[in-house]
Amino acid sequence: MLGKHQKIIEVTALLDRRGSFELAQKHYIDHSPPIEKTEKADKAFFTMNVKHEKGTGRPTKKNRRNLNKEGGWF
């Protein structure tokens, strides 16, 4: 499944205080299996299910009210 993978990390030493990523990277070993992308991710943006003729521009306030009543705006 997409987005579900295990991270297996072996800590080799503990640090006394917080440090940089490069310093921390020297003190652990990553045994995680490689991530395989088998499925496409869902679209980041929703698609409008409102149909209007091309070139008519944005819907007016009255059109939006009618779309909300019909349940077709979102």
PDB file of N, H, CA, C and O in Angstrom:
ATOM      1  N   MET A   1       0.826  -1.185   0.000  1.00  0.00           N
ATOM      2  CA  MET A   1       0.000   0.000   0.000  1.00  0.00           C
ATOM      3  C   MET A   1       0.870   1.249   0.000  1.00  0.00           C
ATOM      4  O   MET A   1       1.992   1.254   0.507  1.00  0.00           O
ATOM      5  N   LEU A   2       0.338   2.268  -0.564  1.00  0.00           N
ATOM      6  H   LEU A   2      -0.573   2.264  -0.976  1.00  0.00           H
ATOM      7  CA  LEU A   2       1.066   3.525  -0.626  1.00  0.00           C
ATOM      8  C   LEU A   2       1.009   4.218   0.731  1.00  0.00           C
ATOM      9  O   LEU A   2      -0.061   4.318   1.331  1.00  0.00           O
ATOM     10  N   GLY A   3       2.137   4.690   1.212  1.00  0.00           N
ATOM     11  H   GLY A   3       3.006   4.609   0.725  1.00  0.00           H
ATOM     12  CA  GLY A   3       2.186   5.437   2.452  1.00  0.00           C
ATOM     13  C   GLY A   3       2.388   4.583   3.693  1.00  0.00           C
ATOM     14  O   GLY A   3       2.527   5.129   4.788  1.00  0.00           O
ATOM     15  N   LYS A   4       2.408   3.261   3.560  1.00  0.00           N
ATOM     16  H   LYS A   4       2.294   2.817   2.670  1.00  0.00           H
ATOM     17  CA  LYS A   4       2.606   2.398   4.723  1.00  0.00           C
ATOM     18  C   LYS A   4       3.878   1.600   4.522  1.00  0.00           C
ATOM     19  O   LYS A   4       3.903   0.646   3.745  1.00  0.00           O
ATOM     20  N   HIS A   5       4.919   1.981   5.212  1.00  0.00           N
ATOM     21  H   HIS A   5       4.899   2.756   5.844  1.00  0.00           H
ATOM     22  CA  HIS A   5       6.175   1.248   5.158  1.00  0.00           C
ATOM     23  C   HIS A   5       6.830   1.303   6.535  1.00  0.00           C
ATOM     24  O   HIS A   5       6.546   2.192   7.338  1.00  0.00           O
ATOM     25  N   GLN A   6       7.698   0.354   6.790  1.00  0.00           N
ATOM     26  H   GLN A   6       7.930  -0.368   6.138  1.00  0.00           H
ATOM     27  CA  GLN A   6       8.361   0.280   8.074  1.00  0.00           C
ATOM     28  C   GLN A   6       9.724   0.935   8.007  1.00  0.00           C
ATOM     29  O   GLN A   6      10.414   0.869   6.990  1.00  0.00           O
ATOM     30  N   LYS A   7      10.098   1.562   9.092  1.00  0.00           N
ATOM     31  H   LYS A   7       9.537   1.616   9.919  1.00  0.00           H
ATOM     32  CA  LYS A   7      11.408   2.170   9.232  1.00  0.00           C
ATOM     33  C   LYS A   7      12.138   1.374  10.303  1.00  0.00           C
ATOM     34  O   LYS A   7      11.683   1.319  11.446  1.00  0.00           O
ATOM     35  N   ILE A   8      13.266   0.755   9.954  1.00  0.00           N
ATOM     36  H   ILE A   8      13.636   0.800   9.026  1.00  0.00           H
ATOM     37  CA  ILE A   8      14.047  -0.043  10.888  1.00  0.00           C
ATOM     38  C   ILE A   8      15.401   0.639  11.074  1.00  0.00           C
ATOM     39  O   ILE A   8      16.210   0.704  10.149  1.00  0.00           O
ATOM     40  N   ILE A   9      15.634   1.147  12.288  1.00  0.00           N
ATOM     41  H   ILE A   9      14.977   1.095  13.040  1.00  0.00           H
ATOM     42  CA  ILE A   9      16.850   1.912  12.562  1.00  0.00           C
ATOM     43  C   ILE A   9      17.571   1.291  13.755  1.00  0.00           C
ATOM     44  O   ILE A   9      16.958   1.003  14.783  1.00  0.00           O
ATOM     45  N   GLU A  10      18.855   1.094  13.609  1.00  0.00           N
ATOM     46  H   GLU A  10      19.353   1.328  12.774  1.00  0.00           H
ATOM     47  CA  GLU A  10      19.702   0.594  14.700  1.00  0.00           C
ATOM     48  C   GLU A  10      20.539   1.757  15.217  1.00  0.00           C
ATOM     49  O   GLU A  10      21.320   2.352  14.474  1.00  0.00           O
ATOM     50  N   VAL A  11      20.370   2.073  16.487  1.00  0.00           N
ATOM     51  H   VAL A  11      19.736   1.590  17.091  1.00  0.00           H
ATOM     52  CA  VAL A  11      21.126   3.165  17.103  1.00  0.00           C
ATOM     53  C   VAL A  11      22.452   2.595  17.583  1.00  0.00           C
ATOM     54  O   VAL A  11      22.476   1.643  18.364  1.00  0.00           O
ATOM     55  N   THR A  12      23.554   3.172  17.121  1.00  0.00           N
ATOM     56  H   THR A  12      23.534   3.945  16.487  1.00  0.00           H
ATOM     57  CA  THR A  12      24.882   2.672  17.489  1.00  0.00           C
ATOM     58  C   THR A  12      25.492   3.430  18.660  1.00  0.00           C
ATOM     59  O   THR A  12      26.339   2.888  19.370  1.00  0.00           O
ATOM     60  N   ALA A  13      25.078   4.668  18.871  1.00  0.00           N
ATOM     61  H   ALA A  13      24.390   5.109  18.295  1.00  0.00           H
ATOM     62  CA  ALA A  13      25.590   5.457  19.995  1.00  0.00           C
ATOM     63  C   ALA A  13      24.592   6.557  20.325  1.00  0.00           C
ATOM     64  O   ALA A  13      23.848   7.013  19.457  1.00  0.00           O
ATOM     65  N   LEU A  14      24.581   6.981  21.585  1.00  0.00           N
ATOM     66  H   LEU A  14      25.186   6.611  22.290  1.00  0.00           H
ATOM     67  CA  LEU A  14      23.719   8.075  22.018  1.00  0.00           C
ATOM     68  C   LEU A  14      24.547   9.350  22.144  1.00  0.00           C
ATOM     69  O   LEU A  14      25.709   9.316  22.548  1.00  0.00           O
ATOM     70  N   LEU A  15      23.936  10.452  21.799  1.00  0.00           N
ATOM     71  H   LEU A  15      22.992  10.479  21.471  1.00  0.00           H
ATOM     72  CA  LEU A  15      24.609  11.746  21.888  1.00  0.00           C
ATOM     73  C   LEU A  15      24.201  12.442  23.181  1.00  0.00           C
ATOM     74  O   LEU A  15      23.091  12.240  23.673  1.00  0.00           O
ATOM     75  N   ASP A  16      25.090  13.256  23.731  1.00  0.00           N
ATOM     76  H   ASP A  16      25.992  13.420  23.331  1.00  0.00           H
ATOM     77  CA  ASP A  16      24.798  13.972  24.973  1.00  0.00           C
ATOM     78  C   ASP A  16      23.823  15.122  24.759  1.00  0.00           C
ATOM     79  O   ASP A  16      23.009  15.422  25.632  1.00  0.00           O
ATOM     80  N   ARG A  17      23.904  15.759  23.606  1.00  0.00           N
ATOM     81  H   ARG A  17      24.565  15.515  22.896  1.00  0.00           H
ATOM     82  CA  ARG A  17      23.012  16.884  23.322  1.00  0.00           C
ATOM     83  C   ARG A  17      22.609  16.872  21.858  1.00  0.00           C
ATOM     84  O   ARG A  17      23.160  16.131  21.044  1.00  0.00           O
ATOM     85  N   ARG A  18      21.661  17.689  21.556  1.00  0.00           N
ATOM     86  H   ARG A  18      21.214  18.291  22.218  1.00  0.00           H
ATOM     87  CA  ARG A  18      21.137  17.772  20.199  1.00  0.00           C
ATOM     88  C   ARG A  18      22.197  18.334  19.265  1.00  0.00           C
ATOM     89  O   ARG A  18      22.929  19.260  19.614  1.00  0.00           O
ATOM     90  N   GLY A  19      22.265  17.752  18.064  1.00  0.00           N
ATOM     91  H   GLY A  19      21.670  16.999  17.781  1.00  0.00           H
ATOM     92  CA  GLY A  19      23.266  18.207  17.109  1.00  0.00           C
ATOM     93  C   GLY A  19      22.708  18.254  15.700  1.00  0.00           C
ATOM     94  O   GLY A  19      21.495  18.201  15.497  1.00  0.00           O
ATOM     95  N   SER A  20      23.586  18.351  14.748  1.00  0.00           N
ATOM     96  H   SER A  20      24.571  18.394  14.912  1.00  0.00           H
ATOM     97  CA  SER A  20      23.177  18.456  13.352  1.00  0.00           C
ATOM     98  C   SER A  20      22.781  17.085  12.803  1.00  0.00           C
ATOM     99  O   SER A  20      23.059  16.053  13.413  1.00  0.00           O
ATOM    100  N   PHE A  21      22.137  17.095  11.659  1.00  0.00           N
ATOM    101  H   PHE A  21      21.911  17.934  11.163  1.00  0.00           H
ATOM    102  CA  PHE A  21      21.727  15.861  10.999  1.00  0.00           C
ATOM    103  C   PHE A  21      22.946  15.035  10.613  1.00  0.00           C
ATOM    104  O   PHE A  21      22.941  13.813  10.766  1.00  0.00           O
ATOM    105  N   GLU A  22      23.971  15.677  10.124  1.00  0.00           N
ATOM    106  H   GLU A  22      23.975  16.670  10.000  1.00  0.00           H
ATOM    107  CA  GLU A  22      25.176  14.967   9.707  1.00  0.00           C
ATOM    108  C   GLU A  22      25.822  14.239  10.889  1.00  0.00           C
ATOM    109  O   GLU A  22      26.310  13.119  10.740  1.00  0.00           O
ATOM    110  N   LEU A  23      25.822  14.871  12.047  1.00  0.00           N
ATOM    111  H   LEU A  23      25.425  15.781  12.168  1.00  0.00           H
ATOM    112  CA  LEU A  23      26.385  14.250  13.250  1.00  0.00           C
ATOM    113  C   LEU A  23      25.521  13.074  13.701  1.00  0.00           C
ATOM    114  O   LEU A  23      26.049  12.018  14.050  1.00  0.00           O
ATOM    115  N   ALA A  24      24.219  13.244  13.696  1.00  0.00           N
ATOM    116  H   ALA A  24      23.790  14.101  13.412  1.00  0.00           H
ATOM    117  CA  ALA A  24      23.308  12.178  14.113  1.00  0.00           C
ATOM    118  C   ALA A  24      23.357  11.001  13.139  1.00  0.00           C
ATOM    119  O   ALA A  24      23.220   9.849  13.550  1.00  0.00           O
ATOM    120  N   GLN A  25      23.548  11.282  11.879  1.00  0.00           N
ATOM    121  H   GLN A  25      23.659  12.218  11.545  1.00  0.00           H
ATOM    122  CA  GLN A  25      23.583  10.241  10.856  1.00  0.00           C
ATOM    123  C   GLN A  25      24.746   9.269  11.072  1.00  0.00           C
ATOM    124  O   GLN A  25      24.677   8.110  10.663  1.00  0.00           O
ATOM    125  N   LYS A  26      25.799   9.742  11.709  1.00  0.00           N
ATOM    126  H   LYS A  26      25.855  10.683  12.041  1.00  0.00           H
ATOM    127  CA  LYS A  26      26.960   8.894  11.973  1.00  0.00           C
ATOM    128  C   LYS A  26      26.690   7.893  13.103  1.00  0.00           C
ATOM    129  O   LYS A  26      27.447   6.938  13.277  1.00  0.00           O
ATOM    130  N   HIS A  27      25.619   8.110  13.870  1.00  0.00           N
ATOM    131  H   HIS A  27      25.005   8.886  13.729  1.00  0.00           H
ATOM    132  CA  HIS A  27      25.354   7.301  15.053  1.00  0.00           C
ATOM    133  C   HIS A  27      24.145   6.373  14.907  1.00  0.00           C
ATOM    134  O   HIS A  27      23.643   5.869  15.911  1.00  0.00           O
ATOM    135  N   TYR A  28      23.673   6.138  13.696  1.00  0.00           N
ATOM    136  H   TYR A  28      24.081   6.547  12.880  1.00  0.00           H
ATOM    137  CA  TYR A  28      22.636   5.136  13.488  1.00  0.00           C
ATOM    138  C   TYR A  28      22.822   4.469  12.140  1.00  0.00           C
ATOM    139  O   TYR A  28      23.465   5.010  11.240  1.00  0.00           O
ATOM    140  N   ILE A  29      22.238   3.269  12.017  1.00  0.00           N
ATOM    141  H   ILE A  29      21.715   2.829  12.747  1.00  0.00           H
ATOM    142  CA  ILE A  29      22.275   2.516  10.763  1.00  0.00           C
ATOM    143  C   ILE A  29      20.831   2.254  10.350  1.00  0.00           C
ATOM    144  O   ILE A  29      20.034   1.753  11.143  1.00  0.00           O
ATOM    145  N   ASP A  30      20.500   2.589   9.126  1.00  0.00           N
ATOM    146  H   ASP A  30      21.146   2.996   8.481  1.00  0.00           H
ATOM    147  CA  ASP A  30      19.139   2.416   8.613  1.00  0.00           C
ATOM    148  C   ASP A  30      19.038   1.061   7.913  1.00  0.00           C
ATOM    149  O   ASP A  30      19.675   0.845   6.882  1.00  0.00           O
ATOM    150  N   HIS A  31      18.241   0.154   8.469  1.00  0.00           N
ATOM    151  H   HIS A  31      17.724   0.329   9.307  1.00  0.00           H
ATOM    152  CA  HIS A  31      18.029  -1.173   7.883  1.00  0.00           C
ATOM    153  C   HIS A  31      16.675  -1.266   7.184  1.00  0.00           C
ATOM    154  O   HIS A  31      16.209  -2.372   6.910  1.00  0.00           O
ATOM    155  N   SER A  32      16.042  -0.154   6.895  1.00  0.00           N
ATOM    156  H   SER A  32      16.421   0.744   7.118  1.00  0.00           H
ATOM    157  CA  SER A  32      14.707  -0.143   6.298  1.00  0.00           C
ATOM    158  C   SER A  32      14.749  -0.691   4.880  1.00  0.00           C
ATOM    159  O   SER A  32      15.695  -0.424   4.139  1.00  0.00           O
ATOM    160  N   PRO A  33      13.722  -1.464   4.491  1.00  0.00           N
ATOM    161  CA  PRO A  33      13.647  -1.917   3.102  1.00  0.00           C
ATOM    162  C   PRO A  33      13.368  -0.730   2.187  1.00  0.00           C
ATOM    163  O   PRO A  33      12.741   0.241   2.612  1.00  0.00           O
ATOM    164  N   PRO A  34      13.820  -0.792   0.954  1.00  0.00           N
ATOM    165  CA  PRO A  34      13.567   0.333   0.038  1.00  0.00           C
ATOM    166  C   PRO A  34      12.069   0.497  -0.222  1.00  0.00           C
ATOM    167  O   PRO A  34      11.317  -0.477  -0.258  1.00  0.00           O
ATOM    168  N   ILE A  35      11.665   1.727  -0.397  1.00  0.00           N
ATOM    169  H   ILE A  35      12.275   2.518  -0.368  1.00  0.00           H
ATOM    170  CA  ILE A  35      10.266   2.046  -0.650  1.00  0.00           C
ATOM    171  C   ILE A  35       9.980   1.841  -2.130  1.00  0.00           C
ATOM    172  O   ILE A  35      10.679   2.383  -2.986  1.00  0.00           O
ATOM    173  N   GLU A  36       8.957   1.063  -2.425  1.00  0.00           N
ATOM    174  H   GLU A  36       8.388   0.623  -1.730  1.00  0.00           H
ATOM    175  CA  GLU A  36       8.564   0.811  -3.814  1.00  0.00           C
ATOM    176  C   GLU A  36       7.256   1.535  -4.088  1.00  0.00           C
ATOM    177  O   GLU A  36       6.284   1.386  -3.347  1.00  0.00           O
ATOM    178  N   LYS A  37       7.240   2.307  -5.140  1.00  0.00           N
ATOM    179  H   LYS A  37       8.030   2.428  -5.742  1.00  0.00           H
ATOM    180  CA  LYS A  37       6.020   2.998  -5.523  1.00  0.00           C
ATOM    181  C   LYS A  37       5.274   2.123  -6.510  1.00  0.00           C
ATOM    182  O   LYS A  37       5.682   1.974  -7.662  1.00  0.00           O
ATOM    183  N   THR A  38       4.177   1.546  -6.047  1.00  0.00           N
ATOM    184  H   THR A  38       3.845   1.666  -5.112  1.00  0.00           H
ATOM    185  CA  THR A  38       3.391   0.677  -6.913  1.00  0.00           C
ATOM    186  C   THR A  38       2.082   1.318  -7.326  1.00  0.00           C
ATOM    187  O   THR A  38       1.493   0.943  -8.340  1.00  0.00           O
ATOM    188  N   GLU A  39       1.623   2.290  -6.538  1.00  0.00           N
ATOM    189  H   GLU A  39       2.102   2.594  -5.715  1.00  0.00           H
ATOM    190  CA  GLU A  39       0.366   2.947  -6.847  1.00  0.00           C
ATOM    191  C   GLU A  39       0.611   4.438  -7.026  1.00  0.00           C
ATOM    192  O   GLU A  39       1.555   5.001  -6.473  1.00  0.00           O
ATOM    193  N   LYS A  40      -0.254   5.058  -7.803  1.00  0.00           N
ATOM    194  H   LYS A  40      -1.021   4.601  -8.253  1.00  0.00           H
ATOM    195  CA  LYS A  40      -0.177   6.499  -7.956  1.00  0.00           C
ATOM    196  C   LYS A  40      -0.888   7.157  -6.784  1.00  0.00           C
ATOM    197  O   LYS A  40      -1.900   6.654  -6.296  1.00  0.00           O
ATOM    198  N   ALA A  41      -0.360   8.263  -6.348  1.00  0.00           N
ATOM    199  H   ALA A  41       0.462   8.671  -6.744  1.00  0.00           H
ATOM    200  CA  ALA A  41      -0.991   9.017  -5.267  1.00  0.00           C
ATOM    201  C   ALA A  41      -2.232   9.723  -5.807  1.00  0.00           C
ATOM    202  O   ALA A  41      -2.315  10.048  -6.991  1.00  0.00           O
ATOM    203  N   ASP A  42      -3.187   9.952  -4.921  1.00  0.00           N
ATOM    204  H   ASP A  42      -3.120   9.688  -3.958  1.00  0.00           H
ATOM    205  CA  ASP A  42      -4.375  10.693  -5.305  1.00  0.00           C
ATOM    206  C   ASP A  42      -3.978  12.109  -5.693  1.00  0.00           C
ATOM    207  O   ASP A  42      -2.931  12.612  -5.286  1.00  0.00           O
ATOM    208  N   LYS A  43      -4.824  12.732  -6.479  1.00  0.00           N
ATOM    209  H   LYS A  43      -5.675  12.322  -6.810  1.00  0.00           H
ATOM    210  CA  LYS A  43      -4.540  14.104  -6.887  1.00  0.00           C
ATOM    211  C   LYS A  43      -4.532  15.010  -5.670  1.00  0.00           C
ATOM    212  O   LYS A  43      -5.318  14.827  -4.740  1.00  0.00           O
ATOM    213  N   ALA A  44      -3.655  15.972  -5.683  1.00  0.00           N
ATOM    214  H   ALA A  44      -3.017  16.121  -6.439  1.00  0.00           H
ATOM    215  CA  ALA A  44      -3.530  16.884  -4.558  1.00  0.00           C
ATOM    216  C   ALA A  44      -4.699  17.869  -4.509  1.00  0.00           C
ATOM    217  O   ALA A  44      -5.044  18.362  -3.435  1.00  0.00           O
ATOM    218  N   PHE A  45      -5.302  18.154  -5.643  1.00  0.00           N
ATOM    219  H   PHE A  45      -5.021  17.752  -6.515  1.00  0.00           H
ATOM    220  CA  PHE A  45      -6.399  19.101  -5.700  1.00  0.00           C
ATOM    221  C   PHE A  45      -7.660  18.381  -6.135  1.00  0.00           C
ATOM    222  O   PHE A  45      -7.606  17.416  -6.897  1.00  0.00           O
ATOM    223  N   PHE A  46      -8.789  18.854  -5.648  1.00  0.00           N
ATOM    224  H   PHE A  46      -8.833  19.638  -5.029  1.00  0.00           H
ATOM    225  CA  PHE A  46     -10.049  18.236  -6.032  1.00  0.00           C
ATOM    226  C   PHE A  46     -10.428  18.652  -7.443  1.00  0.00           C
ATOM    227  O   PHE A  46      -9.959  19.676  -7.941  1.00  0.00           O
ATOM    228  N   THR A  47     -11.257  17.878  -8.074  1.00  0.00           N
ATOM    229  H   THR A  47     -11.638  17.046  -7.670  1.00  0.00           H
ATOM    230  CA  THR A  47     -11.745  18.227  -9.403  1.00  0.00           C
ATOM    231  C   THR A  47     -13.171  18.722  -9.274  1.00  0.00           C
ATOM    232  O   THR A  47     -13.972  18.157  -8.529  1.00  0.00           O
ATOM    233  N   MET A  48     -13.472  19.743  -9.978  1.00  0.00           N
ATOM    234  H   MET A  48     -12.822  20.202 -10.584  1.00  0.00           H
ATOM    235  CA  MET A  48     -14.809  20.324  -9.921  1.00  0.00           C
ATOM    236  C   MET A  48     -15.784  19.430 -10.672  1.00  0.00           C
ATOM    237  O   MET A  48     -15.493  18.963 -11.773  1.00  0.00           O
ATOM    238  N   ASN A  49     -16.938  19.198 -10.070  1.00  0.00           N
ATOM    239  H   ASN A  49     -17.175  19.578  -9.176  1.00  0.00           H
ATOM    240  CA  ASN A  49     -17.958  18.436 -10.750  1.00  0.00           C
ATOM    241  C   ASN A  49     -19.039  19.350 -11.320  1.00  0.00           C
ATOM    242  O   ASN A  49     -20.145  18.901 -11.619  1.00  0.00           O
ATOM    243  N   VAL A  50     -18.714  20.629 -11.467  1.00  0.00           N
ATOM    244  H   VAL A  50     -17.815  20.994 -11.223  1.00  0.00           H
ATOM    245  CA  VAL A  50     -19.622  21.599 -12.042  1.00  0.00           C
ATOM    246  C   VAL A  50     -19.316  21.707 -13.524  1.00  0.00           C
ATOM    247  O   VAL A  50     -18.165  21.882 -13.923  1.00  0.00           O
ATOM    248  N   LYS A  51     -20.335  21.605 -14.318  1.00  0.00           N
ATOM    249  H   LYS A  51     -21.270  21.463 -13.995  1.00  0.00           H
ATOM    250  CA  LYS A  51     -20.144  21.698 -15.759  1.00  0.00           C
ATOM    251  C   LYS A  51     -20.744  23.018 -16.254  1.00  0.00           C
ATOM    252  O   LYS A  51     -21.924  23.296 -16.039  1.00  0.00           O
ATOM    253  N   HIS A  52     -19.931  23.806 -16.903  1.00  0.00           N
ATOM    254  H   HIS A  52     -18.972  23.580 -17.077  1.00  0.00           H
ATOM    255  CA  HIS A  52     -20.420  25.018 -17.553  1.00  0.00           C
ATOM    256  C   HIS A  52     -19.687  25.169 -18.871  1.00  0.00           C
ATOM    257  O   HIS A  52     -18.617  24.594 -19.075  1.00  0.00           O
ATOM    258  N   GLU A  53     -20.262  25.930 -19.737  1.00  0.00           N
ATOM    259  H   GLU A  53     -21.131  26.396 -19.572  1.00  0.00           H
ATOM    260  CA  GLU A  53     -19.701  26.070 -21.075  1.00  0.00           C
ATOM    261  C   GLU A  53     -18.378  26.823 -21.022  1.00  0.00           C
ATOM    262  O   GLU A  53     -18.215  27.769 -20.251  1.00  0.00           O
ATOM    263  N   LYS A  54     -17.450  26.392 -21.842  1.00  0.00           N
ATOM    264  H   LYS A  54     -17.582  25.623 -22.468  1.00  0.00           H
ATOM    265  CA  LYS A  54     -16.138  27.016 -21.879  1.00  0.00           C
ATOM    266  C   LYS A  54     -16.262  28.436 -22.431  1.00  0.00           C
ATOM    267  O   LYS A  54     -16.980  28.687 -23.399  1.00  0.00           O
ATOM    268  N   GLY A  55     -15.546  29.349 -21.790  1.00  0.00           N
ATOM    269  H   GLY A  55     -14.963  29.145 -21.004  1.00  0.00           H
ATOM    270  CA  GLY A  55     -15.556  30.734 -22.243  1.00  0.00           C
ATOM    271  C   GLY A  55     -16.609  31.594 -21.571  1.00  0.00           C
ATOM    272  O   GLY A  55     -16.690  32.790 -21.852  1.00  0.00           O
ATOM    273  N   THR A  56     -17.427  31.014 -20.683  1.00  0.00           N
ATOM    274  H   THR A  56     -17.361  30.042 -20.455  1.00  0.00           H
ATOM    275  CA  THR A  56     -18.459  31.809 -20.024  1.00  0.00           C
ATOM    276  C   THR A  56     -17.928  32.498 -18.776  1.00  0.00           C
ATOM    277  O   THR A  56     -18.617  33.346 -18.208  1.00  0.00           O
ATOM    278  N   GLY A  57     -16.738  32.162 -18.339  1.00  0.00           N
ATOM    279  H   GLY A  57     -16.178  31.473 -18.800  1.00  0.00           H
ATOM    280  CA  GLY A  57     -16.138  32.807 -17.183  1.00  0.00           C
ATOM    281  C   GLY A  57     -16.563  32.175 -15.874  1.00  0.00           C
ATOM    282  O   GLY A  57     -17.119  31.077 -15.841  1.00  0.00           O
ATOM    283  N   ARG A  58     -16.288  32.892 -14.801  1.00  0.00           N
ATOM    284  H   ARG A  58     -15.837  33.783 -14.828  1.00  0.00           H
ATOM    285  CA  ARG A  58     -16.620  32.386 -13.468  1.00  0.00           C
ATOM    286  C   ARG A  58     -18.118  32.437 -13.247  1.00  0.00           C
ATOM    287  O   ARG A  58     -18.802  33.280 -13.828  1.00  0.00           O
ATOM    288  N   PRO A  59     -18.644  31.537 -12.403  1.00  0.00           N
ATOM    289  CA  PRO A  59     -20.073  31.606 -12.104  1.00  0.00           C
ATOM    290  C   PRO A  59     -20.387  32.844 -11.270  1.00  0.00           C
ATOM    291  O   PRO A  59     -19.586  33.258 -10.432  1.00  0.00           O
ATOM    292  N   THR A  60     -21.545  33.423 -11.503  1.00  0.00           N
ATOM    293  H   THR A  60     -22.196  33.087 -12.183  1.00  0.00           H
ATOM    294  CA  THR A  60     -21.965  34.587 -10.730  1.00  0.00           C
ATOM    295  C   THR A  60     -22.423  34.135  -9.353  1.00  0.00           C
ATOM    296  O   THR A  60     -22.516  32.940  -9.074  1.00  0.00           O
ATOM    297  N   LYS A  61     -22.709  35.117  -8.491  1.00  0.00           N
ATOM    298  H   LYS A  61     -22.633  36.088  -8.717  1.00  0.00           H
ATOM    299  CA  LYS A  61     -23.172  34.789  -7.147  1.00  0.00           C
ATOM    300  C   LYS A  61     -24.498  34.028  -7.213  1.00  0.00           C
ATOM    301  O   LYS A  61     -24.712  33.090  -6.444  1.00  0.00           O
ATOM    302  N   LYS A  62     -25.368  34.417  -8.106  1.00  0.00           N
ATOM    303  H   LYS A  62     -25.194  35.179  -8.731  1.00  0.00           H
ATOM    304  CA  LYS A  62     -26.655  33.734  -8.274  1.00  0.00           C
ATOM    305  C   LYS A  62     -26.422  32.293  -8.746  1.00  0.00           C
ATOM    306  O   LYS A  62     -27.071  31.368  -8.259  1.00  0.00           O
ATOM    307  N   ASN A  63     -25.505  32.107  -9.684  1.00  0.00           N
ATOM    308  H   ASN A  63     -24.978  32.859 -10.080  1.00  0.00           H
ATOM    309  CA  ASN A  63     -25.192  30.753 -10.166  1.00  0.00           C
ATOM    310  C   ASN A  63     -24.648  29.889  -9.040  1.00  0.00           C
ATOM    311  O   ASN A  63     -24.999  28.714  -8.933  1.00  0.00           O
ATOM    312  N   ARG A  64     -23.794  30.461  -8.202  1.00  0.00           N
ATOM    313  H   ARG A  64     -23.509  31.416  -8.289  1.00  0.00           H
ATOM    314  CA  ARG A  64     -23.222  29.701  -7.088  1.00  0.00           C
ATOM    315  C   ARG A  64     -24.303  29.297  -6.094  1.00  0.00           C
ATOM    316  O   ARG A  64     -24.286  28.177  -5.583  1.00  0.00           O
ATOM    317  N   ARG A  65     -25.254  30.207  -5.811  1.00  0.00           N
ATOM    318  H   ARG A  65     -25.268  31.116  -6.226  1.00  0.00           H
ATOM    319  CA  ARG A  65     -26.362  29.862  -4.912  1.00  0.00           C
ATOM    320  C   ARG A  65     -27.170  28.705  -5.479  1.00  0.00           C
ATOM    321  O   ARG A  65     -27.534  27.776  -4.757  1.00  0.00           O
ATOM    322  N   ASN A  66     -27.448  28.769  -6.769  1.00  0.00           N
ATOM    323  H   ASN A  66     -27.153  29.524  -7.355  1.00  0.00           H
ATOM    324  CA  ASN A  66     -28.207  27.682  -7.402  1.00  0.00           C
ATOM    325  C   ASN A  66     -27.424  26.368  -7.344  1.00  0.00           C
ATOM    326  O   ASN A  66     -28.003  25.307  -7.108  1.00  0.00           O
ATOM    327  N   LEU A  67     -26.124  26.441  -7.558  1.00  0.00           N
ATOM    328  H   LEU A  67     -25.655  27.303  -7.751  1.00  0.00           H
ATOM    329  CA  LEU A  67     -25.310  25.230  -7.492  1.00  0.00           C
ATOM    330  C   LEU A  67     -25.317  24.641  -6.084  1.00  0.00           C
ATOM    331  O   LEU A  67     -25.363  23.422  -5.917  1.00  0.00           O
ATOM    332  N   ASN A  68     -25.272  25.514  -5.062  1.00  0.00           N
ATOM    333  H   ASN A  68     -25.235  26.504  -5.197  1.00  0.00           H
ATOM    334  CA  ASN A  68     -25.311  25.022  -3.687  1.00  0.00           C
ATOM    335  C   ASN A  68     -26.640  24.345  -3.384  1.00  0.00           C
ATOM    336  O   ASN A  68     -26.667  23.322  -2.700  1.00  0.00           O
ATOM    337  N   LYS A  69     -27.744  24.898  -3.882  1.00  0.00           N
ATOM    338  H   LYS A  69     -27.722  25.729  -4.438  1.00  0.00           H
ATOM    339  CA  LYS A  69     -29.058  24.294  -3.665  1.00  0.00           C
ATOM    340  C   LYS A  69     -29.142  22.918  -4.318  1.00  0.00           C
ATOM    341  O   LYS A  69     -29.735  21.995  -3.760  1.00  0.00           O
ATOM    342  N   GLU A  70     -28.551  22.787  -5.495  1.00  0.00           N
ATOM    343  H   GLU A  70     -28.070  23.538  -5.949  1.00  0.00           H
ATOM    344  CA  GLU A  70     -28.594  21.529  -6.239  1.00  0.00           C
ATOM    345  C   GLU A  70     -27.577  20.528  -5.700  1.00  0.00           C
ATOM    346  O   GLU A  70     -27.612  19.351  -6.061  1.00  0.00           O
ATOM    347  N   GLY A  71     -26.682  20.986  -4.846  1.00  0.00           N
ATOM    348  H   GLY A  71     -26.654  21.941  -4.553  1.00  0.00           H
ATOM    349  CA  GLY A  71     -25.662  20.091  -4.288  1.00  0.00           C
ATOM    350  C   GLY A  71     -24.527  19.802  -5.256  1.00  0.00           C
ATOM    351  O   GLY A  71     -23.867  18.769  -5.145  1.00  0.00           O
ATOM    352  N   GLY A  72     -24.297  20.691  -6.194  1.00  0.00           N
ATOM    353  H   GLY A  72     -24.833  21.530  -6.284  1.00  0.00           H
ATOM    354  CA  GLY A  72     -23.283  20.433  -7.205  1.00  0.00           C
ATOM    355  C   GLY A  72     -22.052  21.300  -7.129  1.00  0.00           C
ATOM    356  O   GLY A  72     -21.196  21.219  -8.011  1.00  0.00           O
ATOM    357  N   TRP A  73     -21.928  22.132  -6.102  1.00  0.00           N
ATOM    358  H   TRP A  73     -22.623  22.198  -5.386  1.00  0.00           H
ATOM    359  CA  TRP A  73     -20.753  23.004  -6.055  1.00  0.00           C
ATOM    360  C   TRP A  73     -19.532  22.247  -5.574  1.00  0.00           C
ATOM    361  O   TRP A  73     -18.474  22.349  -6.194  1.00  0.00           O
ATOM    362  N   PHE A  74     -19.640  21.481  -4.479  1.00  0.00           N
ATOM    363  H   PHE A  74     -20.500  21.398  -3.975  1.00  0.00           H
ATOM    364  CA  PHE A  74     -18.511  20.696  -3.999  1.00  0.00           C
ATOM    365  C   PHE A  74     -18.905  19.269  -3.851  1.00  0.00           C
ATOM    366  O   PHE A  74     -18.086  18.440  -3.455  1.00  0.00           O
TER     367      PHE A  74
END
